[in-house]
């Protein structure tokens, strides 16, 4: 299991996705998180960063236990960076949930050297819920998978943005 000792090096850098992308190696899996009050949805990308896949939903206990599980997943999947959904208000301002996410990121950064990027997750849970309802998933089953699916939605959105950035920086094909 991953150790919860403080990093000997500087805490991991925390930035918006576009700035963090420059700190990650060109390839390598990313881990995406949807931080809820009771659960944390976890998704991971393939090393080429094309597809996000759900990993699990972590039932929140306390930061130490939550971080231990997340660090273990990151190590198992050999990820090179983190993508955290930042729940902004519709007007782009930050409310208590966004502040809580930033606090979680600051605490996580003390335990890892992997750069942490924020991705605007406005409406991710609502979009996932609509998709699950459209696919006739029962309310009980939706409750079990919604956060993991939201993590997939968040990470896939970030991956798609990174693909566009790569294409823009490499010029016309």
Secondary structure, 3 states (H helix, E strand, C coil): CCCCCCCCCCCCCEEEHHHHHCCCCCCCCEEEEEECCCEEEEEEECCCCCCEEEEEEEECCCHHHHHHHHHHHHHHCCCCEEEEEECCCCCCCCCHHHHHHHHHHHHHHCCCCCCEEEEECCCHHHHHHHHHHHCCCCHHHHHHHHHHHHHHHHHHHHHHHHHHHHHHHHCCC
